[in-house]
Amino acid sequence: MSGSAITTAPPLGPAGSTAHRALPGDHIRQNVIGAVASQSGGLFSLIVDGVDTDVFQFFLDELAKAVPKEDCVRQLIVLDNAS
């Protein structure tokens, strides 16, 4: 992961003002891979520098540890092909 520091302004300000975000000038490449439980709203996510087959497999392995299999409960993953 990149060690570049990013600072952000508060998202809300006085009427008519605009929030600004200072960027370090480098290309920022971070991806979020996540899964949300539709009924409970539980979230499992990883922030990574890029996604490939190995990273996605790591995500699936960690998700399986975080959400263990339950008898008679079907667990589905819907993929959206985001890039």
Secondary structure by P-SEA (a helix, b strand, c coil): cccbbbbbccccccccbbbbbbbcccbbbbbbbbcccccccbbbbbbcccccaaaaaaaaaaaaaaccccccbbbbbbbcccc
